[in-house]
Amino acid sequence: MISYKFGLYPNQEQEKRLLEVLDRCRFVYNQMLEGLNKQEGKPNRLELQNSIPELKEKHPELEEVYSKVLQYESYRLFSNLRGLARLKKNGKKVGKLRFKSKGWFKTFTYNQSGFKIIETGKRHDLLHLSKIGDIKIRMHRTVEGKKIKQVTIKRYCSGKWYALICCEQTIPVKKGVEKKVVGIDMGIIHYVTDICGRQIENPLYLNKYFKNLRKIQRKLSKKKKGSNNYQKQKIRVAKMYERIKNQRDDFLHKLSRFYVQNYDFIAVEKLNVNGLIRISYNARNMMDSSWKRFTQFLSYKAERAGKTVLEADPGGTSQECYKCGKEVKKSLAVRTHKCPYCGLEIGRDYNSAFVVLKRGLEEVLGQGLSEFTPGETEPLPREISASSVVEPGNSPR
Ligand SMILES: [Zn+2]
């Protein structure tokens, strides 16, 4: 799921309604929390949700709120409850859930239904909210053609209102065909590492040609500008560039083709240049642009083939345990991921590849894979092995 935030511009009447809904949701939330505290044994969300009709009888003003909005409060309560349990599990001292006092309740949610976007063609479109009305909203085009799953209305301390719109992204997979997924980590030592255990060394030509390139560039700088020799040397440099580019593209075409042919869903890291320390500026630029190109090649090939490439959030992929989700700090020199929480011990890049896949799937399906085992490994095609140093099927475990 992807969510977008848009400004809402209610008129006075609408704002009054919005504030009323907020307060009624707060009331229902608190009532459910009271009910929860009375429950014995395992907390039961449905039981709380089923208490709403009774509440409505006693408090008829609740009828003025779209019923699913009230029901959603039971999810909010249980989500808070889970958050609390998580903190507890991590060894934090936690109390109980608190009742929400007036003014502390800032959001309510329309889930699945009760809302509609009405395009006006003007500067503001309209967000229709059942039992509230049509509120002015300023949207950008990003939501076009996407299926909206949920609308959360939020009031900030400043008094401004926003709509958080959650959209679903579907994975185009043929009927009856199970989608094959892969996560890819990109790095300096290993150009790519994927969840099936394939690791590809950084192509040697980068280093080799890079040295040569520097040499002939230095020669160029010593020649007199505009002279015959200068022109000749300039052509040499351009040719060298061309050669590097061709070799690189050739390699990247083969590599991206391999992934698109073999997988339906490919998650890669959104490029994170900060991770590239301890190499020279030029080499860094080179690596950076080659990864960018790899992602581009993957994307357009996938689009043609009706498959999906997703660029996942790169923040801290190497520091997160894919299995239990906890943070496991390590410096660049540490090549093995050893998780003190769940005992997982695998190659550092291998773990990152899993985190990338998990994040990619979370973004698209709104759910991660808590239990995930890699599929069987097809060996990399020989032409890729030939153009670079490759260790096919060499498990980094
Ligand atoms: Zn772990």
Residues whose N, C-alpha, C, O or C-beta is under 5 A from the ligand:
A	BS01	ZN	C321 K323 C324 C339 Y341 C342 G343 L344
